[in-house]
Amino acid sequence: MSDYVLQKYTIGKVKSGMTVGKDVLTEDGQVILNEGTLLTDKLINGLLFWDVQHVFIKEQPLLYQEKAVSVSP
């Protein structure tokens, strides 16, 4: 089982601190950002410059998130 799932986000929804889940490519196939890159505001602005519409983001699976939640009595 994978430690994460990939979720597709529009550029308008990505935030600094998110982790890129798949290489981000230009239309001619050049890599802009590598998988595993931690997004910053500067990198997000670069994606806007390159007119990137979507990015795959690594996220914890829902079941894992539910297990990680601590409940206080």
C-alpha angles and dihedrals in degrees: 000000000000122000090224144021128224118241123188114229132183112236090250090062100047119101137197110273096037117123121234110240100194133023111275111226137193118237089266093052103260116143114248097172130009126229109270096033114143107229121235129183089256092054092047089053088051090054089052089050090053089048092239109173103189139022130191111231128199113237135172113258114258093244090054091048091052092051091048093056113105118213119203120210 
